[in-house]
């Protein structure tokens, strides 16, 4: 009896507890990063006197620019977690802008929002048929979706926006007539109180007030919906059996099939949801940002969304941070020009010195030395100039994208079967 009890292995720790512990650590790390970034930006604002860095207007503009990027990144996350690379996000966003502008003008913006999502789903299904059913290379299919969406919307815009009532209302081959606005939300009393605190320009307190003010002032209902989609996607993909099966298709579809998972069905569902989210991002641009469909309205945000997804390591929390960073840098160069971007050079110096210290601590002497030299060069640039040239200011979002991806590349882990062709029964 004793021998039997001795030989019995101890019970394994429940997987759910392990997942919760890992999730708790991730949330803690995100909160620490956010707190550190806030302290750093507040210090830079005080030193440089660039109060626009954390102003309500800056944060509000950044949020509006971050939402379509975040939705595109969330679309990519759904698709790639199922094992399908979705380079066609840009095209699905284009379809969403056209569907929202076309139907929104003819009826109302709410129906336009739904049609933007539906047009994106249509693009996602085209990508799913090509990659899942016919085994077309995922990159080739995604590029084809982008080209097809661009050509189709250009043709349809000429067909529907240049004649009769549409032309009289302001339509032309490159844009739709104006669409009515969707509702926005202010928090009575709170918005004005936070604005008063911001105007005192106190260290950290005014910065927090400016950031919170931007989050509760003139907030689109679509922005709130997008935030709920991030939370819902996290819960659905990491806290339900459906999400576990879907993610297993992106990690090891053969093993998933052996356990009775219909891999095709889950891949189709994920890519369709991906298309719908990208279409919603396009609809946001048409209905919230500009109140009209415009040709080339997406401006590469589908690709930047993919960069945000990679920065976030294929997880919603990190993706949201990446989208916020790209939206913030874009808003900074659009609203404030060279002087405020110049203040960020000091922030870049601090980050490069911190990176150098980390690399030297890890015995990566070459990388640490290079980071120190680049940091010294940026510091000299900051000290001898008063403003960043306009050409560089316009490139700020793309420079930030490259820097973020290069700094985060070593910790990334994509789904193991991402982009691989899968055929039912291939493991037999």
SELOVEX-964356 format. One record per atom (N, C-alpha, C): x negated, y, z negated. Coordinates in steps of 0.001 Angstrom, whole numbers, padded with zeros to 6 digits, always signed. Each point is the difference from the previous one (the first is absolute). Layout:
N
XYZ...
***
This chain:
428
-000834-001198+000000+000834+001198+000000-000865+001243+000000-001071-000040-000851-000909+001141-000079-000746+000190+001304-000453-001154+000596-000727+000094+001261+000878+000585+001091+001275-000416+000003+000909+000512+001015+000167+001500-000134+000137+000445-001251+000170+001434-000219-001269+000758+000365-001180-000618-000242-001257+000669+000312-000202+000126+001493+000407-001053+000754-000231+000003+001437+000981+000893+000758+001084+000371-000647+001006+000811+000688-000525+001411+000197-000056+000488+001236-000533+001348+000223+000934+001049-000590-000568+001107-000445+000852+001061-000544+000885+000574+001090+001171+000481-000363+000898+000560+001016-000610+001230+000662+000218+000074+001308-000539+001149+000741+000768+001253-000372-000705+001113+000028+000658+001280-000283+001021+000295+001071+001146+000494-000366+001035+000290+000989-000489+001005+001023+000337-000265+001271-000421+000903+001073+000602+001388-000159+001220+000043-000482+000669+001288-000145-000774+000912-000943-000544-000607-001118-000760+000811-000944-001270+000540+000646-000656-000843+000808-001203+000453+000699+000317+001143+000943+001104-000140+000753+000408+001060+000927+000323+001282-000749+000684-000123-001136+000337+001197-000766-001258+000686-000520-000966-000807-000469-001242+000587-000502-000756+000727+001107-000048-000638+001189-000682+000627+001127+000714+001277+000423+001335-000067+000009+000789+001180+000368-000202+001123-001009-000051-000363-001290-000226+001008-001032-001349+000675+000150-001037-000810+000318-001323+000588+000218+000011+000933+001197+000686-000383+001088+000057+000839+001198+000680+001323-000301+001128-000046-000727+000696+001233-000352-000882+000880-000873-000709-000621-000950-000908+000769-000849-001111+000660+000795-000559-000724+000959-001054+000573+000832+000513+001167+000834+001210-000154+000553+000580+001082+000803+000216+001244-000852+000510-000189-001231+000235+001139-000889-001313+000683-000367-001054-000779-000234-001303+000585-000318-000552+000792+001185+000161-000530+001204-000474+000704+001190+000754+001313+000181+001337-000056-000179+000818+001207+000158-000393+001049-001036-000190-000436-001272-000380+000943-001056-001371+000616+000273-000952-000830+000427-001325+000519+000313+000024+000980+001161+000763-000332+001042+000101+000893+001148+000645+001327-000382+001016-000049-000867+000674+001223-000431-000948+000899-000784-000781-000571-000916-000968+000784-000757-001044+000626+000912-000447-000770+000981-001034+000484+000909+000516+001147+000862+001202-000162+000549+000571+001054+000843+000283+001251-000826+000472-000183-001244+000255+001155-000866-001288+000760-000280-001093-000732-000252-001283+000651-000245-000475+000762+001233+000140-000607+001178-000403+000668+001239+000842+001251+000229+001294-000072-000311+000872+001184+000174-000459+001155-000874-000348-000303-001258-000432+001051-000917-001338+000585+000441-000929-000855+000424-001336+000468+000382+000050+000850+001263+000773-000443+000974+000020+000682+001302+001072+001079+000098+000995-000032-000894+001088+000965+000078+001002-000298+001104-000037-001203+000568+000933-000379+001071+001276-000570-000621+000902+000906-000393+001208-000424-000702+000944-000817+000875-000189+000053+001321+000874-000760+000891-000234-001509-000073-001094-000409-000612-000317-001427-000044+001099-000820-000673+000609+000556-001044+001040-000738-000721+001296+000799-000078+000246+000872+000941+001210+000816-000035+001222-000826+000384+001163+000506-000386+001254-000675+000331+000177-000139+001508-000312+001068+000742+000144-000040+001457-000920-001014+000642-001235-000083-000520-000956-000963+000542+000473-001433-000231+000462-000291-001207+000447-001358-000327+001260-000350+000782+000924+000952+000139+001227-000248+000750-000307-000298+001466-000923+000787+000584-000394-000244+001392-000714-001343+000138-000861-000313-000967-000722-001277+000043+000966-001173-000073+001036+000129-000847+000979-001075-000132+000749-000215+001307+000390+001109+000651+000697-000116+001273-000848-000642+001083-001313+000246-000043-000895-000604+000992-000375-001431-000374+000043-000315-001296-000391-001339-000446+001086-001039+000237+001285+000423-000019+001095-000971+000108-000048-000809+001291-000099+000629+001197-000051-000835+001210-001246-000881+000066-001129+000503-000518-001216-000824-000038+000205-001183-000938+000604+000257-001170+000246-001071-000950+000969-001041+000528+001051+000448+000696+000958-000958+000571-000656-000843+001088-000862+000622+000814-000728-000773+001020-000924-001016-000663-000682+000419-001077-000863-000938-000713+000777-001126-000647+001180+000319-000571+000840-001040-000601+000505-000965+001065+000282+000533+001182+000396-000865+001121-001127-000962+000350-001221+000512+000067-001140-000866+000279-000214-001035-001083+000232+000381-001261-000170-000936-001114+000957-001177+000126+001284+000269+000282+000974-001083+000155-000429-000954+001109-000408+000544+001124-000359-000844+001134-001250-000823-000283-001026+000650-000533-001278-000690-000177+000036-000966-001173+000850+000240-000970+000147-000979-001083+000603-001308+000514+000701+000065+001128+000532-001224+000603-000976-000595+001026-001131+000683+000233-001006-000517+000917+000035+000598+001393+000811+001046+000236+000109+000618+001327-000599+001399-000047-001080+000213+000722-000606+001331+000106+000917+000875+000852+000290+001203-000492+000955+000860+000703-000658+001320+000399-000712-000030+001128-000573+001219+000556+001093+000837+000679+001170-000593+000210+001080+000695+000695+000801+000941-000870-000482+000320-001203+000744+000896-000892+000237+001365+000626-000992+000499+000715+000152+001306+000637+001180-000012+000975+000097-001049+000815+001099-000106+000951+001346-000141-000693+000047-000750-001101+001257-000152-000739+000427+001312-000635-000969+000799-000444+000320+001330-000514+000536+000893+001120-000586-000097+001176+000477+000781+001149+001448-000353+000306+000309-001296-000002+001387-000424+000222+000920+000569-001077-000489+000040-001238+000802+000552-001090+000273+001484+000176-001007+000755+000455+000220+001437+000221+001056+000221+001079-000062-000780+001080+000965+000185+001085+001404-000405-000438+000121-001166-000645+001317-000456-000440+000643+000985-000960-000790+000544-000940+000536+000953-000966+000401+001306+000679-000853+000501+000904+000310+001256+000673+001190-000109+000943+000072-001090+000724+001065-000189+000993+001366-000177-000676+000096-000983-000896+001276-000280-000653+000328+001076-001036-001032+000525-000675+000239+001048-000991+000602+001246+000607-000424+000360+001210+000582+001168+000675+001438-000283+000444+000261-001198+000486+001322-000314+000525+001037-000203-001098-000424-000425-001189+000974-000288-001063-000356+000785-001269-000808-000617-000879-000430+000673-001231-001354-000583-000421-000730+000711-000853-001355-000467-000335-000040-001331-000734+001059-000329-000758+000000-001285-000702+000033-001165+000997+000851+000122+001008+000035-001044+001024-001299-000001+000802-000565+001192+000204-001301+000079+000666-001079-000725-000784+000041+000111-001339-000968-000710-000846+000134-001506+000179+001229-000494+000006+000231-001437+000190-000473-000458+001376+000243+000821+001022-000420-000383+001344-001513+000053+000151-000655+000904-000702-001458-000002+000000-000551-001305-000545+000618-000483-001103-000410-001287-000569+000288-001129+000989+001190+000037+000640+000384-001058+000940-000940-000044+001205-000382+001158+000519-000928+000032+001131-001361-000568-000405-000422+000294-001238-001259-000572-000488+000076-001506-000135+001143-000503-000505+000194-001460-000102-000088-000641+001378+000575+000665+001002-000070-000527+001370-001449-000132+000459-000802+001021-000275-001422-000084+000338-000700-001109-000761+000366-000178-001283-000598-001074-000780+000354-001371+000539+001228-000176+000447+000409-001291+000544-000734-000310+001305-000247+001025+000818-000783-000212+001223-001392-000524-000364-000601+000620-001014-001330-000434-000455+000057-001416-000571+001066-000320-000740+000133-001336-000592+000165-001068+001072+000812+000270+001017+000193-000971+001087-001334-000288+000684-000765+001065+000259-001274-000177+000706-001016-000770-000836-000113+000351-001285-001068-000576-000817+000392-001321-000651+001218-000089-000535+000416-001191-000741+000467-001097+000948+000881+000344+000935+000569-001021+000891-000959-000383+001114-000605+000997+000661-000839-000292+001171-001493-000002-000302-000396+000346-001205-001400-000084-000382-000912+000997+000671+000543+001139+000431-000831+001047+000610-000921+000583-001074-001213+000373+000395-000925+000632-000931+000679+001209-000657-000133+000135-001312+000729+001020-000741-000405+001414+000412-001282+000200+000257-000475+001331+000399+000550+000364+001372-000061-000954+000924+000517+000249+001358+001490+000325-000049+000761-000763-000772+001431+000243-000110+000284+001366-000619-000754+000370-001040+000216+001290-000647-000270+001166+000924-001090-000085+000762-000308+001054+000974+001097+000081+001055+000491-001166+000443+001079-000021+000996+001269+000654-000552+000322-000253-001273+001174+000630-000617-000168+001513-000032-001202+000471-000330-000246+001444-000024+000219+000626+001374-000553-000627+001020+000143+000540+001357+001443-000079+000480+000657-001118-000302+001392-000171+000412+000911+001021-000676-000216+000230-001292+000823+000963-000729-000201+001410+000539-001242+000360+000271-000274+001344+000512+000652+000214+001361-000172-000949+000897+000587+000132+001334+001519-000017-000030+000571-000870-000831+001462-000104-000073+000624+001283-000534-000567+000552-001080+000580+001212-000586-000165+001202+000928-001107+000074+000728-000169+001093+000963+001055-000082+001100+000261-001203+000474+001020-000180+001046+001385+000341-000533+000337-000503-001191+001325+000241-000564+000201+001479-000347-001063+000673-000438+000122+001433-000298+000352+000790+001266-000630-000346+001105+000335+000673+001260+001428-000330+000434+000449-001199-000321+001326-000438+000412+001107+000656-000825-000223+000132-001332+001082+000438-000890-000079+001457-000439-001184+000636+000080-000143+001338-000583-000117+001120+001024+000149-000308+001277-000215+001035+001019+001265+000377+000752+001116-000614-000334+001227+000257+000759+001143+000402-000920+000927+000789+000542+001274+000301-000646-000131+000593-001379+000733-000585-000936+000106+000537-001348-001352+000047-000714-000834-001032+000198-001303-000048-000661-000882+001153+000450-000030+000272+001318-000816+001104+000510+000507+001336-000526+001316+000167-000072+000580+001243-000507-000326+000214-001472-000165-001104-000748-000289+000093-001442-001482+000127-000302-000838+000067+001028-001434+000181-000222-000851-001209+000297+000580-001062+000574-000777-001187+000335-000814+000193+001258-001088-000722+000117-000843+000001+001196-000755-001326+000050-000785-000275+001039-000643-001326+000101-000901-000369-001165-000398+000978-000809-000936-000291-001085+000611+000132-001390+001278+000359-000093+000615+000094-001321+001511-000095+000098+000599-000373-001133+001455-000089-000092+000560+001333-000496+001293+000209+000118+000617+001153-000666-000169-000117-001519+000111+001112-000723-000183-000039-001460+001029-000906-000682-000445-000606-001101+000839-000898-000805+000277+000668-001343+001193-000193-000540+000334+000559-001315-000942-000551-001077-000184+000792-001059-000927-000375-001067+000614-001035-000940-000858-000840-000553+000395-000907-001078-000099+000734-001337+000731-000435-001016-000016+000717-001286-001371-000033-000670-000281+001048-000771-001191+000056-000841+000420+000179-001449-000915-000296-000912+000316-000006-001429-000974+000911-000746+000509+000835-000888-000775+000747-000986+000493-000403-001385-000893+000063-000982+000415-000268-001377+000211+001358-000681+001250+000384-000244+000274+001342-000557-000727+000213-001320-000626+001156-000134-000710+000344-001229-001414-000535-000032-000174-001262+000344-001329-000601-000054-000920+000614+001044+000491+000207+001208-000835+000544+001072-000519+001389-000362+000881+000863-000497-000424+001364-000342-000940+000005-001208+000259-000878-000975-000877-000076-001162-001406-000453+000355-000090-000997+000866-001313-000475+000439-000723+001070+000806+000736+000762+000805-000608+001080+000776-000592+001059-000920+000691+000301-001097-000512+000972-000965-001299-000486-000645-000044-001280-000361-001230-000562-000569-001144+000020+001015+000315-000309+001238-001032-000005+001040-000622+001381+000172+000817+001041-000088-000483+001359+000234-000952+000502-001082-000086-000690-001141-000954+000384-001040-001428-000443+000344-000132-000962+000890-001314-000494+000449-000845-000540-001147+000654-000678-000955-000738-000657-001069-000627-001290+000518-001137-000356-000588-000672-001235+000403+000877-001201-000326+000184-000852+000936+000714-001273-000065+001503+000183-000192+000423+000861-000949+001440+000177-000235+000677+000580+001235-000587+001071+000557+000575+000605+001204-000113-000936+001200-001057-000800+000025-000161-000962+001102+001088-001060-000045+000264-000523-001201+001068-000999-000146+001351+000619+000338+000210+001253-000430+001266+000675+000292+000186+000199+001505-001075+000390+000684+000092+000183+001451+000313-001300+000726-000645-001088-000431+000225-001299+000638+001424-000482-000256+000447+000089-001261+001372-000427-000308+001027+000884+000705-000305+001296+000090+000907+000906+000705+000154-000373+001464-001088-000398+000629+000077-000429+001395+000792-001282+000175+000069-000812-001065+000714-001273+000074+001489+000113-000300+000432+001147-000558+001417+000131-000360+000678+001185+000678-000705+000682+000898+000553+001188+000656+000211-000273+001487+001192+000290+000476+000334-000134+001426-000368-001397+000510+000432-001005-000725-000360-001391+000284+001049-000633+000900-000434-000546+001127+000936-000642+000920+000501-001321-000579+001251-000324+000298+000547-001280-000462-000741-001170+000649-000549+000209+001189-000758-001071+000656-001294-000273-000763-000586+001038-000592-001199-000188-000815+000308-000871-001209+001125+000247-000657+000405-000846-001133+000236-001438+000447+000626-000154+001154+000250-001334+000532-001315-000722+000294-000977+000740+000543-001303-000592+000284-000685-000469-001282+000104+000796-001079-000590-000405-001279+000646-001279-000518+001320-000101+000145+000698-001226-000413-000437-001197+000846-000272+000232+001272-000458-001086+000871-001357-000536-000441-000873+000869-000484-001301-000461-000505+000191-000891-001217+000819+000454-000936+000239-000796-001211+000705-001308+000360+001001+000097+000877+000735-001203+000396-000877-000995+000739-000900+000496+000847-000899-000902+000730-000932-000711-000954-000537+000726-000990-000871-000642-000994+000749-001100-000742+001213+000316-000444+000767-000999-000760+000345-001203+000870+000423+000260+001229+000446-001087+000866-001165-000897+000418-001144+000586+000308-001123-000784+000505-000806-000678-001099+000000+000570-001214-000841-000564-001064+000783-000543-001191+001313+000132+000015+000762-000451-001156+001164-000928+000364+000101-000418+001248+001098-000885+000403-000562-001188+000781+000799-001072+000061-000415-001180+000770-000064+000324+001490+000871+000890+000470-000062+000418+001396-001356+000625+000307-000451+000898-000852-001295+000644+000218-001155-000980-000060+000087-000966-000920-001057-001009-000105-000095-000813+001287+001148-000394+000549-000010-000769+001247-000534+000850+001151+000423+001260+000051-000461+000867+001087-001515+000197-000064-000519+000251-001198-001448+000199-000127-000777-001279+000270+000619-001146-000304-000678-001268+000295-000168-000187+001506+000922+000556+000788-000128-000083+001461-001204+000792+000495-000359+001038-000718-001173+000785+000381-001296-000546-000550+000080-000852-001000-001209-000583-000585-000336-001359+000611+001012-000872+000079-000226-001344+000534+001319-000545+000545+000343+000331+001239+001299-000428+000534+000151-001509+000101-001091-000726+000202+000088-001462+000095+000417-000595-001341-000617+000507-001083+000384-000475-001333+001431+000407-000325+000374+001217+000403+001380+000445-000246+000998-000894+000720-000317-000376+001241+000884-000886+000763+000128-001358-000671-001104-000492-000552+000034-001306-000659+000883+000001-001244+000246+001183-000558+000863+000123-001171+001434+000348+000373+000306-000039+001304+001374+000206+000451+000353+001427+000369-000990+000891+000081+000260+001396+000367+000143+000104+001512+001049+000645+000453+000190+000263+001426-000856+001214+000363-001227-000242+000433-000968+001069+000212+000475+000979+001073+000553-000521+001078+000495+000872+001070+001033+000991-000533+000936-000506-000799+001071+000849-000514-000561+001130-000860-000954-000324-000858-000555+001014-000884-000839+001016+000772-000726-000453+001003-000774+000940+000813+000931+000945+000764+001064-000560+000578+000962+000843+000711+000613+001033-000945+000404-000449-001193+000610+000917-000964-000966+001111-000389-001264-000363-000249-000987+000993-000426-000272+001025+001094-000139-000453+001240-000314+000932+001091+001214+000872+000327+001215-000546-000141+001199+000821+000201+000093+001087-001067-000248-000355-001268-000019+000996-001076-001100+001024+000257-001148-000477+000472-001103+000892+000333+000427+001030+001038+000669-000454+001046+000476+000921+001027+001006+000995-000553+000910-000474-000879+000982+000899-000593-000638+001079-000860-001016-000366-000774-000692+000985-000834-000750+001017+000855-000657-000477+001067-000686+000925+000902+001012+000919+000682+001153-000565+000409+001051+000822+000594+000518+001048-000966+000092-000346-001283+000420+000967-001013-001028+001122-000124-001289-000365+000078-001037+001036-000014+000136+000951+001177+000307-000548+001181+000232+000851+001158+001243+000856-000165+001068-000586-000557+001232+000761-000233-000239+001142-000978-000865-000208-000991-000348+001071-000939-000620+001180+000745-000885-000288+000948-000620+001074+000772+001028+000773+000811+000972-000721+000580+000988+000645+000864+001071+000745-000784+000396-000533-001156+001148+000558-000715-000377+000903-001169-001149-000243-000620-000389+000773-001182-001088+001015+000332-001030-000445+000715-001129+000887+000277+000336+001070+001025+000675-000385+001105+000219+000969+001079+001449+000168+000426+000911-000849-000455+001424+000055+000365+000227-000164+001500-000907-000654+000681+000168-000280+001426-000996-001066+000417+000327-000745+001048-000966-000926+000594-000949+000789+000895-001295-000266-000122-001016+000634+000842-000906-001077+000574-000408+000176+001237-000946-000939+000602-001332+000070-000758-000629-001162-000210-001271-000107-000744+000128+000523-001429+001168-000164-000578+000275+000516-001339-000760-000759-001079-000287-001260+000224-000635-000812-001038-001455+000390-000218-000686+000438+001038-001358+000525-000162-000990-000981-000613+000140-001282+000281-000943-000989-000527+000256-000420-001429+001147+000358-000575+000263-000346-001401+000148-001508-000205+000386-000734+001046+000056-001448-000136-001373-000592-000280-001018+000529+000667-001373-000483-000211-000520+000445-001369+000317+001238-000410-000425+000463-001319+000704-000816-001083+001259-000394+000259+000698-000872-000935-000711-001334-000169-000512-000555+001100-000791-001230-000101-001254+000215-000840-000652+001165+000179-001180+000316-000811+000368+000100-001476+001154+000600-000306+000455+000089-001393+000276-001392-000568+000565-000887+000821+000271-001364-000446-001299-000733-000324-001005+000171+000865-001292-000658-000241-000652+000575-001254+000066+001335-000153-000541+000642-001199+000670-000564-001254+001311-000247+000091+000741-000542-001133-000149-001485-000198-000862-000638+000801-000290-001434-000139+001268-000848+000149+000865+000404+000934+001222-000743+000300+000933-000107-001207+000017+001062-000831+000894+000053-001153+000717+001350-000033+001271+000041-000447+000776+001248+000068-000579+001146-000810-000538-000288-001203-000521+001076-000840-001184+000699+000630-000976-000772+000445-001162+000587+000655+000368+000680+001300+000963-000586+000720+000484+000602+001247+000604+001375-000267+000816+000121-001058+000604+001292-000338-001081+001039-000308-001056-000408-000706-001095+000920-000286-000693+000440+001282-000228-000951+000906-000643+000341+001265+000838+000952+000829+001316-000257+000074+000889+000882+000754+000021+001396-000610+000020+000064-001338-000036+001298-000662-001277+000760+000290-001126-000708+000028-001283+000638+000293-000025+000558+001412+000452-000786+000970-000005+000462+001385+000995+001154+000198+001172-000106-000641+000974+001083+000094-000518+001281-000632-000701-000134-001125-000556+001168-000687-001050+000696+000858-000902-000774+000581-001053+000604+000833+000582+000651+001240+001034-000612+000563+000654+000580+001170+000692+001312-000358+000711+000008-001129+000688+001226-000431-000991+001103-000333-001141-000372-000542-001009+000980-000382-000505+000774+001211-000293-000733+001075-000528+000685+001174+001088+000752+000764+001253-000453-000088+001083+000683+000703+000407+001296-000704-000001-000006-001340+000527+001145-000740-001047+001034-000368-001244-000418-000254-000937+000893-000661-001262+000324+000794-000324-000795+001012-001162+000326+000817-001322-000257-000695-001035+000727+000463-001372-000325-000354-000393+000281-001429+000580+001010-000660-000459+000358-001336+000337-001081-001025+001223-000527+000053+000380-001032-000958-000700-001317+000302-000137-000336+001283-000756-001201+000359-001441+000135-000454-000534+001223+000029-001363+000243-000479-000140-000386-001470+001045+000248-000800-000049-000367-001419-000116-001512-000175+000557-000742+000931-000067-001452-000100-001409-000546+000215-000883+000813+000590-001384-000450+000159-000625-000264-001363+000343+000835-000990-000524-000223-001347+000526-001313-000570+001262-000288+000256+000570-001277-000433-000712-001163+000677-000316+000156+001280-000712-001051+000725-001392-000227-000578-000655+001068-000432-001327-000135-000621+000088-000871-001250+000996+000273-000845+000162-000772-001232+000249-001478+000306+000856-000265+000991+000312-001388+000358-001238-000723+000552-000785+000689+000816-001206-000621+000563-001040-000280-001079-000138+000906-000964-000943-000227-001099+000472-001178-000856+001309-000070-000255+000536-001134-000768-000213-001317+000745+000219+000024+001313-000232-001196+000807-001465-000399-000038-000897+000984+000082-001437-000290-000056-000380-000644-001333+000557+000546-001102-000288-000584-001308+000474-001439-000103+001192-000271+000554+000537-001358-000025-000860-000947+000824-000431+000437+001181-000835-000847+000853-001359-000267-000642-000583+001013-000628-001292-000201-000667+000149-000939-001187+001127+000104-000723+000262-000910-001111+000120-001442+000489+000559-000177+001210+000147-001327+000594-001246-000457+000746-001117+000749-000142-001278-000316+000653+000043+000141+001518+001006+000717+000520+000063+000270+001446-000699+001329+000248-001342-000027-000005-000780+001228-000005+000117+000783+001308+000053-000708+001125+000111+000696+001273+001312+000784+000089+001103-000674-000307+001301+000675+000058+000075+001157-000992-000549-000220-001204+000001+001073-000993-000823+001190+000443-001160-000262+000586-000844+001098+000480+000662+000787+001124+000632-000731+000927+000685+000673+001110+001143+000866-000530+000771-000518-000971+001107+000772-000571-000513+001266-000679-001143-000101-000700-000579+001181-000638-000438+001037+001030-000623-000454+001081-000454+000937+001026+001178+000696+000673+001042-000775+000308+001185+000610+000619+000656+000980-000966+000072-000378-001287+000561+000894-000999-000786+001292-000108-001339-000098+000039-000834+001211-000049+000248+000883+001225+000156-000615+001166+000284+000762+001217+001332+000724-000072+001024-000688-000523+001320+000630-000133-000048+001136-001018-000774-000175-001082-000139+001058-001003-000650+001243+000601-001030-000195+000811-000633+001145+000675+001002+000685+000922+000770-000811+000732+001032+000552+000883+000986+000851-000793+000417-000503-001158+000950+000747-000833-000596+001320-000496-001275-000021-000403-000620+001173-000601-000303+001107+001008-000306-000361+001240-000432+001015+000974+001127+000474+000910+001215-000552-000162+001134+000419+000841+001181+000395-000882+000904+000769+000571+001219+000397-000696+001253-000631+000585-000127-000572+001194+001169-000558+000667-000437-001103+000955+000837-001023+000111-000269-001112+000908+000464+000393+001408-000794-000287+001044+000426+000340+001368+001343-000622+000346+000764+000714+000817+001369-000434+000319+000035-001366+000683-001004-000303+000828-000027-001301+000676-000084-001143-001007-000803+000195-001047-000135-001038-001024+001260-000082-000849+000638+001143-000254+001236+000018-000791+001063-000872+000656+000150+000121+001331+000990-000806+000718-000293-001485-000052-001283-000348-000184-000380-001418-000040+000032-000568-001409+000393+000802-001001-000048-000438-001398+000720-001328-000250+001254-000192+000464+000676-001279-000279-000739-001208+000560-000615+000158+001164-000683-001128+000636-001349-000280-000682-000674+001064-000445-001235-000184-000757+000305-000716-001313+001073+000420-000670+000402-000659-001251+000313-001473+000249+000689-000288+001113+000324-001387+000339-001257-000842+000127-001000+000507+000736-001243-000742+000197-000759-000179-001308-000067+001057-000820-000715-000098-001271+000651-001017-000928+001329+000060-000079+000716-000908-000898-000188-001448+000425+000120-000268+001289-000151-001376+000480-001427-000504-000202-000987+000876+000210-001383-000433-000169-000319-000275-001468+000579+000781-000911-000277-000191-001417+000746-001194-000586+001148-000333+000581+000812-001081-000565-000203-001327+000707-000846-000031+001033-000103-001192+000848-000484-001228-000766-000845+000182-001025-000615-001146-000659+000951-000738-000938+001124+000602-000375+000897-000667-000955+001262-000527+000657+000064+000022+001321+001229-000365+000687+000113-001513+000177+001249-000485-000086+000253-001406+000309+001345-000102+000716-000069-000177+001298+001213-000125+000785+000579-001405-000147+001296-000194+000303+000559-001366+000000-000821-000931+000890-000264-001205-000464-000950-000893+000678+000420-000364+001417+001290-000143+000236+000471-000397+001335+000501+001184+000817-000381+001212-000401+000472+001193+000695-000550+000041+001423+000882+000077+000972-000406+000073+001397-000235-001333+000675+000125-001104-000735-000242-001321+000580+001252-000515+000714-000209-000700+001120+001134-000634+000688+000463-001214-000803+001297-000166-000082+000556-001135-000735+001017-000706+000865-000061-001333+000014+000962-000820+000717+000590-001020-000961+001314-000143+000046+000673-000914-000904-000531-001411+000160-000371-000633-001120-000479-001365+000024-001475-000134+000352-000747+001130+000078-001394-000104+000437-000909-000671-001043+000489-000098-001253-000821-000649-001014+000123-001500-000027+000877-000563+000807+000228-001447-000016-001022-000728+000851
***
